[in-house]
Amino acid sequence: MLTLMAAIVASMLYVPAAILVTLMCIATGVPLDIVVGFGGALGISSGMLAWWLLVYVGAMTYSVFVFPWSERSDGFARGKD
């Protein structure tokens, strides 16, 4: 459940983060392919995958520390038995 939730969060954050990075590159005059490819060390596709994995690791770390794993929270109220 943890990995699935982190993957969903990383995928949701990927596009807004990419737009923000693109706007910052335009504002500073830095070529976007240099940022995406980690300074030319990776290609565009592998660089995008690497950026997604970095966002995924951040989302996974956030999920581990913030989500209340000890409680069952599926949205349905249960009576005390």
N, CA, C and O of each residue as an XYZ file, in Angstrom:
324
protein
N       0.828     -1.180      0.000
C       0.000      0.000      0.000
C       0.884      1.259      0.000
O       0.556      2.260     -0.637
N       1.980      1.190      0.710
C       2.880      2.336      0.792
C       3.468      2.678     -0.569
O       3.487      3.845     -0.959
N       3.947      1.673     -1.295
C       4.572      1.953     -2.586
C       3.559      2.457     -3.602
O       3.875      3.325     -4.416
N       2.350      1.923     -3.562
C       1.314      2.391     -4.481
C       0.944      3.840     -4.193
O       0.813      4.644     -5.116
N       0.775      4.174     -2.931
C       0.428      5.549     -2.582
C       1.549      6.510     -2.967
O       1.282      7.603     -3.465
N       2.789      6.114     -2.742
C       3.917      6.972     -3.112
C       4.010      7.137     -4.621
O       4.337      8.223     -5.099
N       3.732      6.087     -5.378
C       3.761      6.186     -6.843
C       2.669      7.116     -7.354
O       2.900      7.882     -8.289
N       1.487      7.059     -6.756
C       0.396      7.950     -7.161
C       0.744      9.396     -6.850
O       0.536     10.278     -7.683
N       1.269      9.644     -5.666
C       1.646     11.011     -5.289
C       2.761     11.534     -6.180
O       2.722     12.689     -6.604
N       3.749     10.706     -6.469
C       4.853     11.129     -7.341
C       4.342     11.454     -8.739
O       4.782     12.429     -9.348
N       3.427     10.654     -9.245
C       2.874     10.909    -10.576
C       2.037     12.182    -10.595
O       2.044     12.913    -11.585
N       1.318     12.450     -9.515
C       0.504     13.670     -9.447
C       1.376     14.916     -9.341
O       1.020     15.964     -9.881
N       2.503     14.819     -8.661
C       3.382     15.979     -8.481
C       4.313     16.210     -9.664
O       4.882     17.294     -9.792
N       4.481     15.221    -10.527
C       5.466     15.280    -11.599
C       5.178     16.400    -12.597
O       6.077     17.171    -12.935
N       3.946     16.498    -13.067
C       3.607     17.510    -14.080
C       3.691     18.929    -13.523
O       4.309     19.777    -14.167
N       3.104     19.240    -12.359
C       3.273     20.599    -11.833
C       4.728     20.956    -11.546
O       5.144     22.095    -11.759
N       5.497     19.989    -11.066
C       6.921     20.257    -10.815
C       7.660     20.505    -12.125
O       8.542     21.362    -12.186
N       7.311     19.766    -13.167
C       7.947     19.960    -14.472
C       7.619     21.337    -15.041
O       8.478     21.983    -15.640
N       6.388     21.785    -14.857
C       6.007     23.123    -15.320
C       6.791     24.183    -14.558
O       7.271     25.148    -15.154
N       6.921     24.013    -13.259
C       7.677     24.959    -12.443
C       9.153     24.998    -12.849
O       9.740     26.076    -12.948
N       9.747     23.842    -13.080
C      11.152     23.788    -13.503
C      11.316     24.424    -14.876
O      12.298     25.125    -15.117
N      10.372     24.189    -15.774
C      10.432     24.799    -17.105
C      10.371     26.314    -17.019
O      11.135     27.007    -17.692
N       9.481     26.827    -16.206
C       9.374     28.284    -16.045
C      10.639     28.867    -15.423
O      11.079     29.951    -15.805
N      11.222     28.152    -14.469
C      12.464     28.631    -13.868
C      13.613     28.617    -14.875
O      14.454     29.516    -14.872
N      13.650     27.601    -15.733
C      14.691     27.544    -16.768
C      14.531     28.678    -17.773
O      15.520     29.269    -18.208
N      13.304     28.979    -18.137
C      13.053     30.092    -19.060
C      13.463     31.407    -18.418
O      14.070     32.256    -19.070
N      13.135     31.578    -17.148
C      13.443     32.835    -16.462
C      14.944     33.050    -16.283
O      15.421     34.183    -16.339
N      15.688     31.964    -16.068
C      17.125     32.104    -15.835
C      17.969     31.915    -17.086
O      19.162     32.220    -17.073
N      17.377     31.421    -18.161
C      18.112     31.226    -19.405
C      18.891     29.928    -19.469
O      19.730     29.758    -20.354
N      18.635     29.015    -18.561
C      19.308     27.715    -18.559
C      18.552     26.788    -19.513
O      17.325     26.714    -19.441
N      19.250     26.084    -20.400
C      18.555     25.152    -21.302
C      17.875     24.024    -20.522
O      18.455     23.457    -19.596
N      16.655     23.714    -20.905
C      15.861     22.713    -20.196
C      16.473     21.322    -20.320
O      16.410     20.546    -19.366
N      17.061     20.984    -21.461
C      17.616     19.645    -21.630
C      18.828     19.408    -20.724
O      19.140     18.264    -20.394
N      19.505     20.478    -20.325
C      20.620     20.343    -19.382
C      20.082     19.965    -18.003
O      20.661     19.123    -17.316
N      18.986     20.582    -17.604
C      18.400     20.289    -16.289
C      17.781     18.899    -16.284
O      17.977     18.137    -15.337
N      17.039     18.562    -17.329
C      16.372     17.261    -17.388
C      17.387     16.133    -17.459
O      17.196     15.095    -16.825
N      18.457     16.312    -18.213
C      19.449     15.262    -18.392
C      20.596     15.311    -17.407
O      21.631     14.685    -17.637
N      20.438     16.041    -16.313
C      21.462     16.140    -15.276
C      22.798     16.579    -15.861
O      23.827     15.941    -15.636
N      22.770     17.671    -16.612
C      23.997     18.242    -17.164
C      24.571     17.464    -18.324
O      25.766     17.565    -18.601
N      23.751     16.693    -19.005
C      24.211     15.905    -20.136
C      24.654     14.505    -19.773
O      25.066     13.746    -20.651
N      24.581     14.141    -18.503
C      24.979     12.799    -18.074
C      23.965     11.743    -18.515
O      24.323     10.583    -18.718
N      22.708     12.143    -18.661
C      21.644     11.227    -19.074
C      20.929     11.803    -20.292
O      21.005     13.001    -20.563
N      20.248     10.951    -21.006
C      19.402     11.419    -22.098
C      18.107     11.995    -21.558
O      17.875     12.001    -20.349
N      17.266     12.480    -22.461
C      16.002     13.103    -22.031
C      15.088     12.076    -21.351
O      14.566     12.335    -20.266
N      14.896     10.920    -21.980
C      13.986      9.913    -21.404
C      14.491      9.371    -20.078
O      13.733      9.281    -19.112
N      15.760      9.013    -20.028
C      16.292      8.484    -18.770
C      16.378      9.569    -17.705
O      16.257      9.279    -16.515
N      16.587     10.815    -18.118
C      16.584     11.922    -17.170
C      15.209     12.151    -16.573
O      15.079     12.423    -15.379
N      14.167     12.039    -17.419
C      12.803     12.187    -16.896
C      12.467     11.059    -15.924
O      11.800     11.283    -14.914
N      12.929      9.845    -16.230
C      12.717      8.731    -15.313
C      13.467      8.958    -13.997
O      12.944      8.678    -12.918
N      14.676      9.459    -14.098
C      15.458      9.734    -12.885
C      14.782     10.798    -12.029
O      14.754     10.678    -10.804
N      14.232     11.845    -12.661
C      13.516     12.874    -11.899
C      12.270     12.294    -11.238
O      11.960     12.641    -10.099
N      11.545     11.408    -11.946
C      10.364     10.790    -11.351
C      10.776      9.939    -10.152
O      10.096      9.943     -9.125
N      11.882      9.212    -10.277
C      12.344      8.394     -9.156
C      12.734      9.250     -7.957
O      12.507      8.849     -6.816
N      13.315     10.416     -8.196
C      13.630     11.322     -7.084
C      12.363     11.813     -6.398
O      12.305     11.882     -5.170
N      11.349     12.154     -7.185
C      10.066     12.575     -6.605
C       9.420     11.408     -5.865
O       8.809     11.600     -4.814
N       9.552     10.200     -6.410
C       8.998      9.006     -5.780
C       9.646      8.747     -4.416
O       8.949      8.438     -3.450
N      10.952      8.869     -4.335
C      11.651      8.673     -3.062
C      11.182      9.710     -2.038
O      10.988      9.383     -0.867
N      11.001     10.947     -2.475
C      10.481     11.978     -1.572
C       9.071     11.672     -1.106
O       8.748     11.849      0.068
N       8.223     11.209     -2.030
C       6.849     10.864     -1.662
C       6.819      9.655     -0.740
O       5.992      9.590      0.170
N       7.703      8.709     -0.963
C       7.772      7.528     -0.100
C       8.203      7.924      1.313
O       7.627      7.454      2.294
N       9.193      8.769      1.412
C       9.651      9.237      2.719
C       8.545      9.995      3.442
O       8.319      9.793      4.635
N       7.866     10.861      2.718
C       6.751     11.604      3.295
C       5.664     10.647      3.786
O       5.128     10.828      4.879
N       5.337      9.636      2.990
C       4.283      8.693      3.358
C       4.640      7.909      4.614
O       3.778      7.649      5.454
N       5.884      7.539      4.741
C       6.301      6.762      5.907
C       6.121      7.549      7.195
O       5.680      7.001      8.205
N       6.460      8.833      7.163
C       6.445      9.621      8.387
C       5.117     10.313      8.683
O       4.848     10.625      9.843
N       4.291     10.560      7.695
C       3.094     11.365      7.907
C       1.816     10.542      7.972
O       0.935     10.852      8.774
N       1.689      9.513      7.158
C       0.441      8.762      7.105
C       0.249      7.951      8.381
O       1.188      7.309      8.851
N      -0.958      7.973      8.946
C      -1.197      7.222     10.189
C      -1.372      5.729      9.905
O      -2.499      5.258      9.751
N      -0.287      4.995      9.837
C      -0.336      3.587      9.461
C      -0.949      2.716     10.542
O      -1.390      1.605     10.247
N      -0.990      3.176     11.772
C      -1.531      2.344     12.840
C      -3.054      2.332     12.856
O      -3.651      1.457     13.483
N      -3.683      3.267     12.192
C      -5.141      3.343     12.165
C      -5.653      2.865     10.818
O      -4.985      3.010      9.794
N      -6.841      2.298     10.836
C      -7.488      1.914      9.582
C      -8.373      3.087      9.182
O      -9.327      3.421      9.884
N      -8.059      3.704      8.064
C      -8.830      4.861      7.626
C      -9.244      4.668      6.170
O      -8.583      5.159      5.255
N     -10.347      3.947      5.969
C     -10.831      3.714      4.630
C     -12.073      4.547      4.307
O     -12.669      4.380      3.243
N     -12.463      5.436      5.211
C     -13.584      6.327      4.950
C     -14.917      5.836      5.481
O     -15.919      6.540      5.360
N     -14.956      4.670      6.056
C     -16.209      4.124      6.561
C     -16.156      4.063      8.087
O     -15.204      3.541      8.668
N     -17.180      4.598      8.715
C     -17.242      4.591     10.181
C     -17.622      3.178     10.647
O     -18.461      2.516     10.037
N     -17.011      2.748     11.698
C     -17.304      1.427     12.259
C     -17.748      1.599     13.695
O     -17.214      2.421     14.439
N     -18.736      0.808     14.066
C     -19.181      0.818     15.453
C     -18.208      0.039     16.319
O     -17.493     -0.838     15.836
N     -18.188      0.363     17.585
C     -17.304     -0.373     18.501
C     -17.946     -1.694     18.853
O     -19.075     -1.740     19.342
N     -17.227     -2.758     18.604
C     -17.766     -4.115     18.880
C     -17.205     -4.675     20.137
O     -17.545     -5.795     20.519
